[in-house]
């Protein structure tokens, strides 16, 4: 389950980079009926479910993402996005007995509350990877959203690097193994 920031300070170009990350992540997982399922929610002032966990298989995801509109709204309501994920997408299309994983991409601080919904999500065993991307990352808030321990579930990445195929591979590794490194900056050719 992917939750993508579409607020205006993300910019159109950076928003498209986040969507390319979603495509890359779908490629590295075996998205199919018996295997991994992928869903996408875009948020700004409001949240929109682009597709549910049972809507698209691997070959259809690329086409669905190409039609996603950039919300371009000033407010960033991460709490509303998390509520849509928990009460809408996961409640209606999540499979029983399958781990629930959310990757939340966020730049700056949320303009709405995230405390209660973050606690509810963790209490339900939903594992949230909080990925800060951009140049003004709200580290404290992202760590609050993330599942624990933070060293596995909190990550940062530069806007220019989020759509690198290598980052999608690293996220897959973190998701499948429950491990990861704290920061991913790929400005150089150094790979962690």
N, C-alpha and C positions, 0 to 999 in steps of 0.2 A: 504494500500500500504506500503510495507516494503522495505527499502533501507539498505542493509547490507554491512559493511566494510569488504573487503577481502584482504586488503593490508598485506604485509609480517610481519609487526610488531604485527599484531593481533595474529599470530600463528595459526596453523592448529587446535589445540585443542580448542582455544577460538572462532575461526570461526565456528566450529561445535556447540559450545554452543550457539552462536547467531542463528544458524539455528534451534536448539531445541526450542529456544524462539519463533521463527516463528511458529513451530508446536504447541507449547503450546497455543499461541495466537489464532491460527485457531481453536483449540479445544474449547476455551471458548466463541467464537462467533458461532452463528448458520450460518455457511457458506453454502449457498444454492442459487439457482437462485433468489427467491424473497427476500432473506435476505441479509446478509453480503457477500461481495466478497473480495477476497484476491489476491494480486499480489506481486511478489518478484523481486527486482533488486539487483544484487550483483555488487559492484564496487571496483576497485583498480585504475590502470592506465586507464582502459577502463571500461565501464558499460555493463552489460549483463542482459537482461530481461530473467528471469528463467521461469516465467509464468505471463500472463496477468490476469486482473480482471475476465475475463469470461472463462479462461482456465480450472480451477480446482475447484472442489467442495471438501468438507471436507475430504472425504475418499481418494481422489487422491493427496492431498497436501503432505501427509507423504511420499508417493512414489516419488513424484517429487523432494522433498527436499533431499531425500537420494542420488540422483544422481548428486547433485550440486558439481562442482569442486571448489577447493580452488584456487583463482587466484594467490596468493603468489607473488605479484609484489610490488616493493619498493614504488612507488608513490601512493598517495591517492587523487583521483580527485572527491571530493564530489560534486563540481559544475556540472561536467559531469553527475553524477548520478542523481542529482536533475533535470537537463534538460531532461534526458531520462524519468524520472517519469512524468514531466509536459507535454512535447511535444510528447512523445511516448505512454506510458502506459495509462495515464489519458485521453489524447486526443483521443486515439483509442478505449479504452474499458471502460472508465468511464461512468456511467449512469447519464442522466440528472435529476436534482432535488434531487440527493442523495449527502449528504455531502462527500467531498473529504478529506480523512485523510491520512497523510504520517507519518510513524514512521521511522526516520533516525537514524541508529546506527553508531556511529563514535568513534574512539579512539583519535588519535592525530589530529593536524591541517591539513586542506586540502592543497594540493600542487597546487590547481588551485583556481580561483576566485569564491566566493559564494555570493558576494554582490548583483549583478544584478539579478541573478536567484532567490535568496531569496526574493527580493522585488517583482518580477513578481509573484511568487507563492502566497505570501500574498495578492497581489492586485487581484488575481483571487479567493480569498476566500478559498484556499487550506490550511487546518490546518496541520501544521507540528509539530509533537512531536519530539524534538531533544533529543536523549538518548545518553549520554556519557557513554561508558563502557570501562573499562581498568584502567591503572595506570597513564596515562599521558593525561588526558582529556582536550580538548581545550574548556574550559568553555565559553570564550568570543565568539568564533566562533559559538559554538552550540546555544548560546543565540541569536545570530544574525539570525541563520537559523530558530529558533523556532517561532511559531505563538505567539502572545502576548495575555495575560500577561505571562511572563516567569515562574512565580511560578506555572502555570498549565502545560505549554508545554515544559519545560526544566527539564530533569531528569538525574540522574546519577545512575549507578549500577556497582558493581564489576564484573569482568569476571566470578568469581566462582558462582555468584548469578543470572546471567541473565537468565539462563535456569530453575530457580525454578518456578514451577507452580504458586506460589503465586505472582510473579512479573507479569506474564501474566494476572492474575486476577486484579491486581492493575492497569495495563495499560488499561484493558477493562473498569474498573470503570472510569478512567480518560477520556477515549475517549467518553464514553456514557454520562458522567455527566459534562465534561469540567472542572473537578477538579482533583487535585492530590497533593501529597506532593512533596517538592523540591528534596529530595534525598531518594534513596532506598539502604540501605546497610543491608544485611541479614546475616552477619557473626554470629550474635547471634540468638537466637530463638525469639527475640523481633520482633513483627510485628507492622507496623504503620498503 
